[in-house]
Amino acid sequence: MNGLLATLFLDPLPLMGWQRGLLLLPLCLAVSVVYKAIKLPDLRNLPLASAGLWIMMVVGMWAVALVMWLMYQLFA
């Protein structure tokens, strides 16, 4: 098992530009679930609250990336 994990670090999977952006989705989902689990007083609202935060995080990060890309295209 350790050899398999070491192989992933030595020979990473080849991901192109748009595929790297997809890695943002599970990362933001995990962060939003943990954050809302800590902050909510009632965990019955956890799925809806974390889904809303997840969407806000993903849209916000993609918007920042788009603005930075546009600035690069204009000024570079």
Distance bins in CASP14 RR format, pairs under 12 A and 6 or more apart:
PFRMAT RR
TARGET T0000
AUTHOR 0000-0000-0000
RMODE 2
METHOD distances of the structure
MODEL  1
1 7 0 0 0 0 0 1 0 0 0 0 0
1 8 0 0 0 0 0 1 0 0 0 0 0
2 8 0 0 0 0 0 1 0 0 0 0 0
2 9 0 0 0 0 0 1 0 0 0 0 0
3 9 0 0 0 0 1 0 0 0 0 0 0
3 10 0 0 0 0 1 0 0 0 0 0 0
3 11 0 0 0 0 0 1 0 0 0 0 0
4 10 0 0 0 0 0 1 0 0 0 0 0
4 11 0 0 0 0 0 1 0 0 0 0 0
5 11 0 0 0 0 0 1 0 0 0 0 0
6 12 0 0 0 0 0 1 0 0 0 0 0
7 13 0 0 0 0 0 1 0 0 0 0 0
12 20 0 0 0 0 0 1 0 0 0 0 0
12 23 0 0 0 0 0 1 0 0 0 0 0
13 19 0 0 0 0 1 0 0 0 0 0 0
13 20 0 0 0 0 0 1 0 0 0 0 0
13 23 0 0 0 0 0 1 0 0 0 0 0
14 20 0 0 0 0 0 1 0 0 0 0 0
15 21 0 0 0 0 1 0 0 0 0 0 0
15 22 0 0 0 0 1 0 0 0 0 0 0
15 23 1 0 0 1 0 0 0 0 0 0 0
15 24 0 0 0 0 0 1 0 0 0 0 0
16 22 0 0 0 0 0 1 0 0 0 0 0
16 23 0 0 0 0 0 1 0 0 0 0 0
17 23 0 0 0 0 0 1 0 0 0 0 0
17 24 0 0 0 0 0 1 0 0 0 0 0
17 65 0 0 0 0 0 1 0 0 0 0 0
17 69 0 0 0 0 0 1 0 0 0 0 0
18 24 0 0 0 0 0 1 0 0 0 0 0
18 62 0 0 0 0 0 1 0 0 0 0 0
18 65 0 0 0 0 0 1 0 0 0 0 0
19 25 0 0 0 0 0 1 0 0 0 0 0
20 27 0 0 0 0 0 1 0 0 0 0 0
20 65 0 0 0 0 0 1 0 0 0 0 0
21 27 0 0 0 0 1 0 0 0 0 0 0
21 28 0 0 0 0 0 1 0 0 0 0 0
21 58 0 0 0 0 1 0 0 0 0 0 0
21 61 0 0 0 0 1 0 0 0 0 0 0
21 62 0 0 0 0 1 0 0 0 0 0 0
21 65 0 0 0 0 1 0 0 0 0 0 0
22 28 0 0 0 0 0 1 0 0 0 0 0
22 29 0 0 0 0 0 1 0 0 0 0 0
22 58 0 0 0 0 0 1 0 0 0 0 0
22 62 0 0 0 0 0 1 0 0 0 0 0
23 29 0 0 0 0 0 1 0 0 0 0 0
23 30 0 0 0 0 0 1 0 0 0 0 0
23 58 0 0 0 0 0 1 0 0 0 0 0
23 61 0 0 0 0 0 1 0 0 0 0 0
24 30 0 0 0 0 0 1 0 0 0 0 0
24 31 0 0 0 0 0 1 0 0 0 0 0
24 32 0 0 0 0 0 1 0 0 0 0 0
24 54 0 0 0 0 0 1 0 0 0 0 0
24 57 0 0 0 0 1 0 0 0 0 0 0
24 58 1 0 0 1 0 0 0 0 0 0 0
24 59 0 0 0 0 0 1 0 0 0 0 0
24 60 0 0 0 0 0 1 0 0 0 0 0
24 61 1 0 0 1 0 0 0 0 0 0 0
24 62 1 0 0 1 0 0 0 0 0 0 0
24 64 0 0 0 0 0 1 0 0 0 0 0
24 65 0 0 0 0 1 0 0 0 0 0 0
25 31 0 0 0 0 0 1 0 0 0 0 0
25 32 0 0 0 0 0 1 0 0 0 0 0
25 54 0 0 0 0 1 0 0 0 0 0 0
25 55 0 0 0 0 0 1 0 0 0 0 0
25 57 0 0 0 0 1 0 0 0 0 0 0
25 58 1 0 0 1 0 0 0 0 0 0 0
25 59 0 0 0 0 0 1 0 0 0 0 0
25 61 0 0 0 0 0 1 0 0 0 0 0
25 62 0 0 0 0 0 1 0 0 0 0 0
26 32 0 0 0 0 0 1 0 0 0 0 0
26 33 0 0 0 0 0 1 0 0 0 0 0
26 54 0 0 0 0 1 0 0 0 0 0 0
26 57 0 0 0 0 0 1 0 0 0 0 0
26 58 0 0 0 0 0 1 0 0 0 0 0
27 33 0 0 0 0 0 1 0 0 0 0 0
27 34 0 0 0 0 0 1 0 0 0 0 0
27 54 0 0 0 0 0 1 0 0 0 0 0
27 57 0 0 0 0 1 0 0 0 0 0 0
27 58 0 0 0 0 1 0 0 0 0 0 0
27 61 0 0 0 0 1 0 0 0 0 0 0
28 34 0 0 0 0 0 1 0 0 0 0 0
28 35 0 0 0 0 0 1 0 0 0 0 0
28 50 0 0 0 0 1 0 0 0 0 0 0
28 51 0 0 0 0 0 1 0 0 0 0 0
28 52 0 0 0 0 0 1 0 0 0 0 0
28 53 0 0 0 0 1 0 0 0 0 0 0
28 54 1 0 1 0 0 0 0 0 0 0 0
28 55 0 0 0 0 1 0 0 0 0 0 0
28 56 0 0 0 0 1 0 0 0 0 0 0
28 57 1 0 1 0 0 0 0 0 0 0 0
28 58 1 0 1 0 0 0 0 0 0 0 0
28 59 0 0 0 0 1 0 0 0 0 0 0
28 60 0 0 0 0 1 0 0 0 0 0 0
28 61 1 0 0 1 0 0 0 0 0 0 0
28 62 0 0 0 0 0 1 0 0 0 0 0
29 35 0 0 0 0 0 1 0 0 0 0 0
29 36 0 0 0 0 0 1 0 0 0 0 0
29 47 0 0 0 0 0 1 0 0 0 0 0
29 50 1 0 0 1 0 0 0 0 0 0 0
29 51 0 0 0 0 1 0 0 0 0 0 0
29 52 0 0 0 0 0 1 0 0 0 0 0
29 53 0 0 0 0 1 0 0 0 0 0 0
29 54 1 0 1 0 0 0 0 0 0 0 0
29 55 0 0 0 0 0 1 0 0 0 0 0
29 57 0 0 0 0 1 0 0 0 0 0 0
29 58 0 0 0 0 1 0 0 0 0 0 0
30 36 0 0 0 0 0 1 0 0 0 0 0
30 37 0 0 0 0 0 1 0 0 0 0 0
30 50 0 0 0 0 1 0 0 0 0 0 0
30 53 0 0 0 0 0 1 0 0 0 0 0
30 54 0 0 0 0 1 0 0 0 0 0 0
30 57 0 0 0 0 0 1 0 0 0 0 0
31 37 0 0 0 0 0 1 0 0 0 0 0
31 38 0 0 0 0 0 1 0 0 0 0 0
31 50 0 0 0 0 1 0 0 0 0 0 0
31 53 0 0 0 0 1 0 0 0 0 0 0
31 54 0 0 0 0 1 0 0 0 0 0 0
31 56 0 0 0 0 0 1 0 0 0 0 0
31 57 1 0 0 1 0 0 0 0 0 0 0
31 58 0 0 0 0 0 1 0 0 0 0 0
31 61 0 0 0 0 0 1 0 0 0 0 0
32 38 0 0 0 0 0 1 0 0 0 0 0
32 39 0 0 0 0 0 1 0 0 0 0 0
32 40 0 0 0 0 0 1 0 0 0 0 0
32 46 0 0 0 0 1 0 0 0 0 0 0
32 47 0 0 0 0 0 1 0 0 0 0 0
32 48 0 0 0 0 0 1 0 0 0 0 0
32 49 0 0 0 0 1 0 0 0 0 0 0
32 50 1 0 1 0 0 0 0 0 0 0 0
32 51 1 0 0 1 0 0 0 0 0 0 0
32 52 1 0 0 1 0 0 0 0 0 0 0
32 53 1 0 1 0 0 0 0 0 0 0 0
32 54 1 0 1 0 0 0 0 0 0 0 0
32 55 0 0 0 0 1 0 0 0 0 0 0
32 56 0 0 0 0 1 0 0 0 0 0 0
32 57 1 0 0 1 0 0 0 0 0 0 0
32 58 0 0 0 0 1 0 0 0 0 0 0
32 61 0 0 0 0 0 1 0 0 0 0 0
33 39 0 0 0 0 0 1 0 0 0 0 0
33 40 0 0 0 0 0 1 0 0 0 0 0
33 43 0 0 0 0 0 1 0 0 0 0 0
33 46 1 0 0 1 0 0 0 0 0 0 0
33 47 0 0 0 0 1 0 0 0 0 0 0
33 48 0 0 0 0 0 1 0 0 0 0 0
33 49 0 0 0 0 1 0 0 0 0 0 0
33 50 1 0 1 0 0 0 0 0 0 0 0
33 51 0 0 0 0 1 0 0 0 0 0 0
33 52 0 0 0 0 0 1 0 0 0 0 0
33 53 0 0 0 0 1 0 0 0 0 0 0
33 54 1 0 0 1 0 0 0 0 0 0 0
33 57 0 0 0 0 0 1 0 0 0 0 0
34 40 0 0 0 0 0 1 0 0 0 0 0
34 46 0 0 0 0 0 1 0 0 0 0 0
34 50 0 0 0 0 1 0 0 0 0 0 0
34 53 0 0 0 0 0 1 0 0 0 0 0
34 54 0 0 0 0 0 1 0 0 0 0 0
35 46 0 0 0 0 0 1 0 0 0 0 0
35 49 0 0 0 0 1 0 0 0 0 0 0
35 50 1 0 0 1 0 0 0 0 0 0 0
35 52 0 0 0 0 0 1 0 0 0 0 0
35 53 1 0 0 1 0 0 0 0 0 0 0
35 54 0 0 0 0 1 0 0 0 0 0 0
35 56 0 0 0 0 0 1 0 0 0 0 0
35 57 0 0 0 0 1 0 0 0 0 0 0
36 42 0 0 0 0 0 1 0 0 0 0 0
36 43 0 0 0 0 1 0 0 0 0 0 0
36 44 0 0 0 0 0 1 0 0 0 0 0
36 45 0 0 0 0 1 0 0 0 0 0 0
36 46 1 0 1 0 0 0 0 0 0 0 0
36 47 0 0 0 0 1 0 0 0 0 0 0
36 48 0 0 0 0 1 0 0 0 0 0 0
36 49 1 0 1 0 0 0 0 0 0 0 0
36 50 1 0 1 0 0 0 0 0 0 0 0
36 51 0 0 0 0 1 0 0 0 0 0 0
36 52 0 0 0 0 1 0 0 0 0 0 0
36 53 1 0 0 1 0 0 0 0 0 0 0
36 54 0 0 0 0 1 0 0 0 0 0 0
36 56 0 0 0 0 0 1 0 0 0 0 0
36 57 0 0 0 0 0 1 0 0 0 0 0
37 43 1 0 0 1 0 0 0 0 0 0 0
37 44 0 0 0 0 0 1 0 0 0 0 0
37 45 0 0 0 0 0 1 0 0 0 0 0
37 46 1 0 0 1 0 0 0 0 0 0 0
37 47 0 0 0 0 0 1 0 0 0 0 0
37 49 0 0 0 0 1 0 0 0 0 0 0
37 50 1 0 0 1 0 0 0 0 0 0 0
37 53 0 0 0 0 0 1 0 0 0 0 0
38 46 0 0 0 0 0 1 0 0 0 0 0
38 49 0 0 0 0 0 1 0 0 0 0 0
38 50 0 0 0 0 0 1 0 0 0 0 0
38 53 0 0 0 0 0 1 0 0 0 0 0
39 45 0 0 0 0 0 1 0 0 0 0 0
39 46 0 0 0 0 1 0 0 0 0 0 0
39 49 0 0 0 0 1 0 0 0 0 0 0
39 50 0 0 0 0 0 1 0 0 0 0 0
39 53 0 0 0 0 1 0 0 0 0 0 0
40 46 1 0 1 0 0 0 0 0 0 0 0
40 47 0 0 0 0 0 1 0 0 0 0 0
40 48 0 0 0 0 0 1 0 0 0 0 0
40 49 1 0 0 1 0 0 0 0 0 0 0
40 50 0 0 0 0 1 0 0 0 0 0 0
40 53 0 0 0 0 0 1 0 0 0 0 0
41 49 0 0 0 0 0 1 0 0 0 0 0
42 48 0 0 0 0 0 1 0 0 0 0 0
42 49 0 0 0 0 1 0 0 0 0 0 0
43 49 0 0 0 0 1 0 0 0 0 0 0
43 50 0 0 0 0 0 1 0 0 0 0 0
45 51 0 0 0 0 0 1 0 0 0 0 0
45 52 0 0 0 0 0 1 0 0 0 0 0
45 53 0 0 0 0 0 1 0 0 0 0 0
46 52 0 0 0 0 0 1 0 0 0 0 0
46 53 0 0 0 0 0 1 0 0 0 0 0
46 54 0 0 0 0 0 1 0 0 0 0 0
47 53 0 0 0 0 0 1 0 0 0 0 0
47 54 0 0 0 0 0 1 0 0 0 0 0
48 54 0 0 0 0 0 1 0 0 0 0 0
48 55 0 0 0 0 0 1 0 0 0 0 0
49 55 0 0 0 0 0 1 0 0 0 0 0
49 56 0 0 0 0 0 1 0 0 0 0 0
50 56 0 0 0 0 0 1 0 0 0 0 0
50 57 0 0 0 0 0 1 0 0 0 0 0
51 57 0 0 0 0 0 1 0 0 0 0 0
51 58 0 0 0 0 0 1 0 0 0 0 0
52 58 0 0 0 0 1 0 0 0 0 0 0
52 59 0 0 0 0 1 0 0 0 0 0 0
53 59 0 0 0 0 0 1 0 0 0 0 0
53 60 0 0 0 0 0 1 0 0 0 0 0
54 60 0 0 0 0 0 1 0 0 0 0 0
54 61 0 0 0 0 0 1 0 0 0 0 0
55 61 0 0 0 0 0 1 0 0 0 0 0
55 62 0 0 0 0 0 1 0 0 0 0 0
56 62 0 0 0 0 0 1 0 0 0 0 0
56 63 0 0 0 0 0 1 0 0 0 0 0
57 63 0 0 0 0 0 1 0 0 0 0 0
57 64 0 0 0 0 0 1 0 0 0 0 0
58 64 0 0 0 0 0 1 0 0 0 0 0
58 65 0 0 0 0 0 1 0 0 0 0 0
59 65 0 0 0 0 0 1 0 0 0 0 0
59 66 0 0 0 0 0 1 0 0 0 0 0
60 66 0 0 0 0 1 0 0 0 0 0 0
60 67 0 0 0 0 1 0 0 0 0 0 0
60 68 0 0 0 0 0 1 0 0 0 0 0
61 67 0 0 0 0 0 1 0 0 0 0 0
61 68 0 0 0 0 0 1 0 0 0 0 0
62 68 0 0 0 0 0 1 0 0 0 0 0
62 69 0 0 0 0 0 1 0 0 0 0 0
63 69 0 0 0 0 0 1 0 0 0 0 0
63 70 0 0 0 0 0 1 0 0 0 0 0
64 70 0 0 0 0 0 1 0 0 0 0 0
64 71 0 0 0 0 0 1 0 0 0 0 0
65 71 0 0 0 0 0 1 0 0 0 0 0
65 72 0 0 0 0 0 1 0 0 0 0 0
66 72 0 0 0 0 0 1 0 0 0 0 0
66 73 0 0 0 0 0 1 0 0 0 0 0
67 73 0 0 0 0 0 1 0 0 0 0 0
67 74 0 0 0 0 0 1 0 0 0 0 0
68 74 0 0 0 0 0 1 0 0 0 0 0
68 75 0 0 0 0 0 1 0 0 0 0 0
68 76 0 0 0 0 0 1 0 0 0 0 0
69 75 0 0 0 0 0 1 0 0 0 0 0
69 76 0 0 0 0 0 1 0 0 0 0 0
70 76 0 0 0 0 0 1 0 0 0 0 0
END
